[in-house]
Amino acid sequence: MKYVDSKNVENISQICKYEYKRTRKVFSESFKKHKVELIESGKLTTGSVAAQFDVSYTAVYQWVKNTVSSRHQIRS
């Protein structure tokens, strides 16, 4: 199986020919919390954060979900 780096691709059709593999990125909890605050305030969207930092929309959604969940645990 051949992987392709999206940064070296001239058009999307080249990516479609190969399986796209993302490298795993690790972000600190404070970084994620700050991005969630910006999303919740309406200054950023989940999609814009995902695109800007090259992570999946689902990953950013999980940051939001986990942050909201942890707030409820603290209040309980």
N, CA, C and O atoms as a GROMACS GRO file, in nm:
protein
  304
    1MET      N    1   0.085  -0.118   0.000
    1MET     CA    2   0.000   0.000   0.000
    1MET      C    3   0.089   0.124   0.000
    1MET      O    4   0.186   0.130   0.075
    2LYS      N    5   0.057   0.218  -0.082
    2LYS     CA    6   0.138   0.338  -0.095
    2LYS      C    7   0.067   0.456  -0.029
    2LYS      O    8  -0.054   0.475  -0.047
    3TYR      N    9   0.141   0.535   0.048
    3TYR     CA   10   0.086   0.653   0.113
    3TYR      C   11   0.140   0.777   0.044
    3TYR      O   12   0.248   0.775  -0.014
    4VAL      N   13   0.063   0.883   0.051
    4VAL     CA   14   0.104   1.007  -0.012
    4VAL      C   15   0.092   1.121   0.089
    4VAL      O   16  -0.004   1.126   0.166
    5ASP      N   17   0.188   1.209   0.088
    5ASP     CA   18   0.188   1.325   0.176
    5ASP      C   19   0.107   1.434   0.108
    5ASP      O   20   0.142   1.477  -0.003
    6SER      N   21   0.001   1.480   0.170
    6SER     CA   22  -0.089   1.578   0.108
    6SER      C   23  -0.020   1.710   0.078
    6SER      O   24  -0.067   1.784  -0.009
    7LYS      N   25   0.088   1.742   0.145
    7LYS     CA   26   0.158   1.868   0.121
    7LYS      C   27   0.232   1.866  -0.013
    7LYS      O   28   0.264   1.972  -0.067
    8ASN      N   29   0.260   1.748  -0.066
    8ASN     CA   30   0.333   1.735  -0.191
    8ASN      C   31   0.242   1.697  -0.308
    8ASN      O   32   0.291   1.651  -0.411
    9VAL      N   33   0.112   1.716  -0.293
    9VAL     CA   34   0.017   1.677  -0.396
    9VAL      C   35  -0.032   1.801  -0.470
    9VAL      O   36  -0.067   1.902  -0.409
   10GLU      N   37  -0.032   1.793  -0.602
   10GLU     CA   38  -0.076   1.907  -0.682
   10GLU      C   39  -0.226   1.915  -0.696
   10GLU      O   40  -0.280   2.025  -0.707
   11ASN      N   41  -0.296   1.805  -0.696
   11ASN     CA   42  -0.442   1.809  -0.703
   11ASN      C   43  -0.503   1.692  -0.628
   11ASN      O   44  -0.436   1.592  -0.600
   12ILE      N   45  -0.630   1.706  -0.597
   12ILE     CA   46  -0.700   1.608  -0.511
   12ILE      C   47  -0.708   1.470  -0.576
   12ILE      O   48  -0.714   1.369  -0.505
   13SER      N   49  -0.708   1.463  -0.708
   13SER     CA   50  -0.719   1.333  -0.773
   13SER      C   51  -0.599   1.244  -0.741
   13SER      O   52  -0.611   1.122  -0.742
   14GLN      N   53  -0.484   1.304  -0.714
   14GLN     CA   54  -0.367   1.225  -0.676
   14GLN      C   55  -0.388   1.159  -0.540
   14GLN      O   56  -0.344   1.046  -0.519
   15ILE      N   57  -0.453   1.229  -0.448
   15ILE     CA   58  -0.479   1.173  -0.315
   15ILE      C   59  -0.577   1.057  -0.326
   15ILE      O   60  -0.562   0.957  -0.256
   16CYS      N   61  -0.677   1.070  -0.410
   16CYS     CA   62  -0.780   0.968  -0.423
   16CYS      C   63  -0.724   0.835  -0.471
   16CYS      O   64  -0.784   0.730  -0.446
   17LYS      N   65  -0.611   0.837  -0.540
   17LYS     CA   66  -0.551   0.714  -0.590
   17LYS      C   67  -0.484   0.633  -0.479
   17LYS      O   68  -0.465   0.512  -0.492
   18TYR      N   69  -0.449   0.699  -0.371
   18TYR     CA   70  -0.376   0.634  -0.263
   18TYR      C   71  -0.450   0.652  -0.132
   18TYR      O   72  -0.530   0.744  -0.116
   19GLU      N   73  -0.422   0.564  -0.040
   19GLU     CA   74  -0.479   0.579   0.094
   19GLU      C   75  -0.407   0.694   0.164
   19GLU      O   76  -0.284   0.698   0.168
   20TYR      N   77  -0.483   0.785   0.217
   20TYR     CA   78  -0.427   0.902   0.285
   20TYR      C   79  -0.402   0.867   0.430
   20TYR      O   80  -0.492   0.820   0.500
   21LYS      N   81  -0.281   0.888   0.477
   21LYS     CA   82  -0.246   0.856   0.615
   21LYS      C   83  -0.206   0.984   0.687
   21LYS      O   84  -0.110   1.049   0.647
   22ARG      N   85  -0.278   1.018   0.792
   22ARG     CA   86  -0.242   1.134   0.874
   22ARG      C   87  -0.138   1.091   0.977
   22ARG      O   88  -0.140   0.979   1.028
   23THR      N   89  -0.048   1.183   1.006
   23THR     CA   90   0.044   1.157   1.115
   23THR      C   91  -0.027   1.196   1.245
   23THR      O   92  -0.106   1.291   1.247
   24ARG      N   93  -0.001   1.125   1.349
   24ARG     CA   94  -0.066   1.151   1.477
   24ARG      C   95  -0.007   1.276   1.538
   24ARG      O   96   0.115   1.290   1.551
   25LYS      N   97  -0.095   1.367   1.576
   25LYS     CA   98  -0.052   1.491   1.641
   25LYS      C   99  -0.099   1.490   1.785
   25LYS      O  100  -0.207   1.440   1.816
   26VAL      N  101  -0.018   1.544   1.872
   26VAL     CA  102  -0.053   1.550   2.014
   26VAL      C  103  -0.058   1.697   2.054
   26VAL      O  104   0.038   1.771   2.035
   27PHE      N  105  -0.172   1.738   2.110
   27PHE     CA  106  -0.191   1.875   2.156
   27PHE      C  107  -0.212   1.874   2.307
   27PHE      O  108  -0.274   1.782   2.361
   28SER      N  109  -0.161   1.975   2.374
   28SER     CA  110  -0.176   1.982   2.519
   28SER      C  111  -0.322   2.009   2.555
   28SER      O  112  -0.400   2.060   2.474
   29GLU      N  113  -0.357   1.974   2.676
   29GLU     CA  114  -0.494   1.998   2.723
   29GLU      C  115  -0.526   2.148   2.724
   29GLU      O  116  -0.638   2.188   2.692
   30SER      N  117  -0.428   2.231   2.759
   30SER     CA  118  -0.453   2.375   2.761
   30SER      C  119  -0.476   2.429   2.620
   30SER      O  120  -0.558   2.519   2.601
   31PHE      N  121  -0.406   2.376   2.521
   31PHE     CA  122  -0.426   2.415   2.382
   31PHE      C  123  -0.568   2.380   2.338
   31PHE      O  124  -0.638   2.463   2.280
   32LYS      N  125  -0.609   2.256   2.367
   32LYS     CA  126  -0.743   2.211   2.327
   32LYS      C  127  -0.850   2.293   2.398
   32LYS      O  128  -0.950   2.331   2.336
   33LYS      N  129  -0.830   2.319   2.526
   33LYS     CA  130  -0.927   2.397   2.602
   33LYS      C  131  -0.942   2.538   2.544
   33LYS      O  132  -1.054   2.589   2.532
   34HIS      N  133  -0.831   2.599   2.506
   34HIS     CA  134  -0.835   2.733   2.448
   34HIS      C  135  -0.911   2.732   2.315
   34HIS      O  136  -0.991   2.823   2.289
   35LYS      N  137  -0.887   2.632   2.231
   35LYS     CA  138  -0.958   2.622   2.103
   35LYS      C  139  -1.107   2.598   2.125
   35LYS      O  140  -1.190   2.653   2.052
   36VAL      N  141  -1.141   2.518   2.224
   36VAL     CA  142  -1.283   2.494   2.255
   36VAL      C  143  -1.350   2.624   2.300
   36VAL      O  144  -1.463   2.652   2.261
   37GLU      N  145  -1.281   2.702   2.381
   37GLU     CA  146  -1.337   2.831   2.424
   37GLU      C  147  -1.363   2.923   2.305
   37GLU      O  148  -1.466   2.991   2.301
   38LEU      N  149  -1.271   2.924   2.208
   38LEU     CA  150  -1.290   3.005   2.088
   38LEU      C  151  -1.407   2.954   2.003
   38LEU      O  152  -1.482   3.032   1.945
   39ILE      N  153  -1.422   2.822   1.997
   39ILE     CA  154  -1.535   2.763   1.924
   39ILE      C  155  -1.666   2.800   1.991
   39ILE      O  156  -1.761   2.841   1.925
   40GLU      N  157  -1.671   2.784   2.124
   40GLU     CA  158  -1.794   2.813   2.197
   40GLU      C  159  -1.832   2.961   2.192
   40GLU      O  160  -1.950   2.995   2.199
   41SER      N  161  -1.732   3.048   2.182
   41SER     CA  162  -1.761   3.192   2.176
   41SER      C  163  -1.801   3.235   2.035
   41SER      O  164  -1.845   3.349   2.015
   42GLY      N  165  -1.788   3.147   1.939
   42GLY     CA  166  -1.825   3.178   1.802
   42GLY      C  167  -1.713   3.243   1.720
   42GLY      O  168  -1.736   3.282   1.605
   43LYS      N  169  -1.595   3.254   1.777
   43LYS     CA  170  -1.483   3.315   1.705
   43LYS      C  171  -1.421   3.219   1.604
   43LYS      O  172  -1.364   3.262   1.504
   44LEU      N  173  -1.432   3.089   1.630
   44LEU     CA  174  -1.383   2.987   1.538
   44LEU      C  175  -1.491   2.881   1.521
   44LEU      O  176  -1.580   2.868   1.605
   45THR      N  177  -1.482   2.806   1.413
   45THR     CA  178  -1.571   2.691   1.395
   45THR      C  179  -1.489   2.564   1.413
   45THR      O  180  -1.366   2.565   1.404
   46THR      N  181  -1.559   2.456   1.438
   46THR     CA  182  -1.492   2.327   1.451
   46THR      C  183  -1.415   2.294   1.324
   46THR      O  184  -1.302   2.246   1.329
   47GLY      N  185  -1.476   2.320   1.211
   47GLY     CA  186  -1.413   2.293   1.082
   47GLY      C  187  -1.289   2.377   1.059
   47GLY      O  188  -1.190   2.328   1.006
   48SER      N  189  -1.293   2.504   1.100
   48SER     CA  190  -1.177   2.590   1.078
   48SER      C  191  -1.059   2.547   1.166
   48SER      O  192  -0.944   2.553   1.123
   49VAL      N  193  -1.086   2.504   1.287
   49VAL     CA  194  -0.980   2.454   1.375
   49VAL      C  195  -0.920   2.326   1.315
   49VAL      O  196  -0.798   2.309   1.312
   50ALA      N  197  -1.007   2.237   1.268
   50ALA     CA  198  -0.960   2.112   1.208
   50ALA      C  199  -0.870   2.140   1.088
   50ALA      O  200  -0.764   2.079   1.074
   51ALA      N  201  -0.912   2.231   1.002
   51ALA     CA  202  -0.833   2.263   0.883
   51ALA      C  203  -0.702   2.332   0.919
   51ALA      O  204  -0.597   2.300   0.862
   52GLN      N  205  -0.708   2.425   1.011
   52GLN     CA  206  -0.589   2.503   1.047
   52GLN      C  207  -0.479   2.416   1.106
   52GLN      O  208  -0.361   2.440   1.081
   53PHE      N  209  -0.518   2.317   1.186
   53PHE     CA  210  -0.418   2.234   1.254
   53PHE      C  211  -0.407   2.093   1.196
   53PHE      O  212  -0.341   2.006   1.253
   54ASP      N  213  -0.472   2.072   1.080
   54ASP     CA  214  -0.464   1.945   1.008
   54ASP      C  215  -0.501   1.825   1.097
   54ASP      O  216  -0.429   1.726   1.103
   55VAL      N  217  -0.613   1.839   1.164
   55VAL     CA  218  -0.670   1.728   1.241
   55VAL      C  219  -0.811   1.704   1.190
   55VAL      O  220  -0.867   1.790   1.122
   56SER      N  221  -0.868   1.591   1.221
   56SER     CA  222  -1.002   1.561   1.171
   56SER      C  223  -1.107   1.643   1.246
   56SER      O  224  -1.087   1.683   1.361
   57TYR      N  225  -1.217   1.666   1.178
   57TYR     CA  226  -1.331   1.735   1.238
   57TYR      C  227  -1.375   1.658   1.362
   57TYR      O  228  -1.408   1.717   1.465
   58THR      N  229  -1.375   1.526   1.352
   58THR     CA  230  -1.417   1.441   1.464
   58THR      C  231  -1.328   1.461   1.585
   58THR      O  232  -1.377   1.462   1.698
   59ALA      N  233  -1.198   1.476   1.564
   59ALA     CA  234  -1.106   1.497   1.676
   59ALA      C  235  -1.138   1.627   1.748
   59ALA      O  236  -1.142   1.631   1.871
   60VAL      N  237  -1.162   1.733   1.672
   60VAL     CA  238  -1.195   1.862   1.734
   60VAL      C  239  -1.329   1.853   1.805
   60VAL      O  240  -1.345   1.908   1.914
   61TYR      N  241  -1.426   1.784   1.745
   61TYR     CA  242  -1.556   1.765   1.809
   61TYR      C  243  -1.538   1.692   1.942
   61TYR      O  244  -1.606   1.725   2.039
   62GLN      N  245  -1.448   1.596   1.947
   62GLN     CA  246  -1.422   1.524   2.073
   62GLN      C  247  -1.361   1.616   2.177
   62GLN      O  248  -1.391   1.602   2.296
   63TRP      N  249  -1.277   1.711   2.135
   63TRP     CA  250  -1.222   1.810   2.229
   63TRP      C  251  -1.337   1.886   2.294
   63TRP      O  252  -1.340   1.905   2.415
   64VAL      N  253  -1.432   1.929   2.211
   64VAL     CA  254  -1.547   2.005   2.262
   64VAL      C  255  -1.629   1.917   2.356
   64VAL      O  256  -1.664   1.959   2.466
   65LYS      N  257  -1.659   1.798   2.313
   65LYS     CA  258  -1.740   1.705   2.392
   65LYS      C  259  -1.673   1.675   2.527
   65LYS      O  260  -1.739   1.676   2.630
   66ASN      N  261  -1.543   1.648   2.526
   66ASN     CA  262  -1.472   1.616   2.649
   66ASN      C  263  -1.463   1.735   2.743
   66ASN      O  264  -1.471   1.719   2.865
   67THR      N  265  -1.446   1.855   2.688
   67THR     CA  266  -1.438   1.975   2.770
   67THR      C  267  -1.571   2.002   2.838
   67THR      O  268  -1.575   2.033   2.957
   68VAL      N  269  -1.680   1.990   2.764
   68VAL     CA  270  -1.812   2.011   2.821
   68VAL      C  271  -1.841   1.904   2.926
   68VAL      O  272  -1.897   1.934   3.031
   69SER      N  273  -1.803   1.780   2.896
   69SER     CA  274  -1.824   1.670   2.990
   69SER      C  275  -1.747   1.693   3.121
   69SER      O  276  -1.800   1.668   3.229
   70SER      N  277  -1.624   1.740   3.110
   70SER     CA  278  -1.544   1.762   3.231
   70SER      C  279  -1.601   1.878   3.314
   70SER      O  280  -1.589   1.877   3.437
   71ARG      N  281  -1.660   1.976   3.250
   71ARG     CA  282  -1.723   2.087   3.324
   71ARG      C  283  -1.840   2.036   3.407
   71ARG      O  284  -1.858   2.078   3.522
   72HIS      N  285  -1.918   1.945   3.350
   72HIS     CA  286  -2.032   1.891   3.424
   72HIS      C  287  -1.987   1.806   3.543
   72HIS      O  288  -2.053   1.804   3.646
   73GLN      N  289  -1.876   1.736   3.527
   73GLN     CA  290  -1.824   1.654   3.637
   73GLN      C  291  -1.776   1.742   3.752
   73GLN      O  292  -1.793   1.706   3.869
   74ILE      N  293  -1.716   1.854   3.720
   74ILE     CA  294  -1.667   1.946   3.822
   74ILE      C  295  -1.782   2.006   3.903
   74ILE      O  296  -1.772   2.020   4.025
   75ARG      N  297  -1.890   2.041   3.834
   75ARG     CA  298  -2.005   2.105   3.900
   75ARG      C  299  -2.085   2.008   3.985
   75ARG      O  300  -2.151   2.049   4.081
   76SER      N  301  -2.079   1.880   3.952
   76SER     CA  302  -2.159   1.782   4.025
   76SER      C  303  -2.108   1.755   4.163
   76SER      O  304  -2.165   1.675   4.236
   0.00000   0.00000   0.00000
